[in-house]
Each structure stands twice: as structure tokens, then as C-alpha cells.
């Protein structure tokens, strides 16, 4: 048997290392338009994995396919001046469907006039169509896109992330998701705005099927659906779904759930620190409608001005008999009706009096409900009336990002404290005193204080004071 000399192994290792270094060295920045890359697709065609494509301001009338390459595609000056327009091209603006890696990034474009209305699978995602991929989409505007499923965005499988994006005036047909259709996906959404999108089926903004969504600080405004979920609609789930500090305002459904709808959801979807303001459901559930064995938590949410034409009530929340909704520390006031009788409420302020633990029915004293300003005036009965026990320790802030737990027992407090600390009902925590900015150097304790240095002087100061503090 031939046994290679050890030097052969070293030579092979050196060649392999050199090849990897060469590959890294070959990763490049490709500018568009330029000589070798007059268009964005031309840049993609000559790029290799790891390259960055920088696009100058302008309107580019084309559609793109990443063709399996893991790239960074970024505009130089942002979405207002850098537009990819698929007008009359009858295709999604961008396809990411060939195993592109998780490091794929698209940032800083307006994507508009994409169309996906052909037979399956070419009916998905007028703006971006993802299939079994996990890109990050950042600082993009999706406008006037249309598809049968997911007017602006469609994802099947994978772990896509969207951040700081806007969805305006997108439409979907009979499969739903005016802005976005998510199928069997784990999806992250942060600081995005969905405004005036329309679905011919469920989910005026988002329709999620067997999908786990985590949405933080997002706004769903003036979206409409012909079916369920004027804002968002959920059917089934593959994991935990959470909407945290989100706004559902002026959305309308042709049937159930003006703001949000969920059905046959095997997880426990949670809406936390959310506002449901002036949504309308033609069927039951102006704010939310919960159906078919779903188990939902609404924690510190505010429902105001939501309406329904349905005879079963639930202007704020409607829970169908096989489902369960646990409303905790919530406020429902000024709706066509509050919560229907199948909704369980604890430490809530509901205009129609609810049975349950420590619920009240008193004017919450919103600052200006008619204009959607739903923080409390001083003296509101909702202040310090929530249960701190029901709020996980991880929930540190309210809808506005201000501290959720700020004070100990005060006159008139009626809630349930933890270690003497109370929380308010509703999405906003009343800030009775100005909130000091966080101390960026808390260990800077010795004079001269404020020098932003932690050194031996501070350590000696702590050691010298070691032991019990004087009373």
C-alpha cells in the first residue's frame, strides 16, 4: 500500500488554505451601474458568494434572481432614491428560491409593481418570493405589488427576517396576505409598518399558515381583508407566536377579526403591550377574533373604539366556544362591546362588566381616545390596578418603551404587587415622575464622580464601606 510522505499532507493543507484565502480575497464590492455591471442582475451574474453589490440612486426597470448566491445587495442612498421597478414585467421583483444562505442581505430599496399571478408556484410574492431560504430584508419599501398569495412578500419554510421595512398599497387575491403570506416558516419582524394593504381572502397585512411569527414594534394601519383578519390572520402554528408593542389601527375585515384573527393554533400566541384602536369586523371580533381550539394570551393590551356588526358581540375580543382567550391586565373601553362571555379576563378594566379576578368597569381616562391617544391621565383607575404576578420578569417596558414597573405602593393602588411593585392595566404605564436616563457607568462610585472611569479608587471605596449599611 502506498503511504504518502508527510510532506504531501502539508502540501495539500497549504494548497487548501491558499484556496480558501484566495476565495476570501476574491470577495469584492461590485458597483452598479459600472462597466461590467450596467444593471443589478448583471452584477448578480458576475458575483460570487460573499460579494457586496452597491447600487447607485436611480430607477431600475428589471426583475432579479439571486440564483443561489449568498450576497449583500445594498443601495448607496436608501429606498427613497433607489427603486427596482417591475412594471409590465409580470414577475416578482426579486426571487430568492435556490438555497441562498442565511447571510443573504437586501437593504435600502423600494420594490414596486411586482406581479405574481400565474399558476402555482408562480403566484407567490409580488415583491419578494422566498422558498426554503433565510434572508434578511432591511430598510426596504414594498409598494404597489400584487400576487395571488402575498402581495409584497411570500416565504415558504426557512427563517426570514424583516426589519425597518414599509408595506404600502400591496394587494393579494384569493389566497390571502395583502402584504405578506407566510407558510410553514419561522419569521421575525421588527419595526415594520403595514399601511393600506388589501387581501381578497384572509390577512389584510399578513396571513400566516402553520407559521411562528415574532413581531416587535410593528404598526398595522388601515389594512383590509375580504375574509378574516383585517390586520393579521393566523391559521395553525409551528411554534410560539408573539406580537410585542404592536399597533393595530383602523383595520377592517369582511368577516372575523378586524384587527387580528387566529384559528386552530396549536401554540399559545400572545399579544403583549399592544393597542387595538378603531378596527372593524363585519363578523364577530372588532379587535380580535379567536376560533377553533386556539389558546391566546392578551397581556397589557388596550382595546378602544373597535366595532363589529356581528350579533355575538366582542367589539374588543370575541372568543368562540372551542377556543380560549386569557386577557390579563387589559383595558377595553369605548368599543361597540367589550369582551364576549367566552373570554376570560383577570385584572382588566372592561366597559361591560366581566366576571373574574379583580376586574373593574370604570372610565380609564384616556388622554384622547377619539384620536387614538390611549395613555392615561393622572388619576386613572387603571394606574397600579394590574397584577404584577401576571407579567413575566422579561417584560421590562410598556408599549412606548418606557419602564413597565416604576413604583411601589401608592394611594389608591388596587392591583396585585410583586415585592411591593405594581403595574398598570393597558399598554401604557403611567409615568408619574420623569424617567432618568440609564446610568451608563454605574460602578463609577468614588470621587471625582462623573469622570466615567472605573478604577482602583472606586474599588477601594466599595471595600471601605463593606458590611451593613447604617440605619
PyMOL commands that set and color helices and strands:
alter all, ss='L'
color gray80, all
select helices_A, chain A and resi 6-26+40-46+369-371+388-390+456-464
alter helices_A, ss='H'
color red, helices_A
select strands_A, chain A and resi 29-32+52-55+58-61+64-65+72-75+82-85+94-96+105-107+110-112+115-116+128-131+136-138+141-143+146-149+153-156+161-163+166-168+171-176+180-183+186-190+193-195+198-199+206-209+212-216+219-221+224-225+232-235+242-244+247-249+252-253+260-263+270-272+275-277+280-281+288-291+295-299+302-304+307-308+317-319+324-328+331-333+344-346+349-350+356-357+366-368+373-376+407-408+421-422
alter strands_A, ss='S'
color yellow, strands_A
deselect
rebuild
show_as cartoon
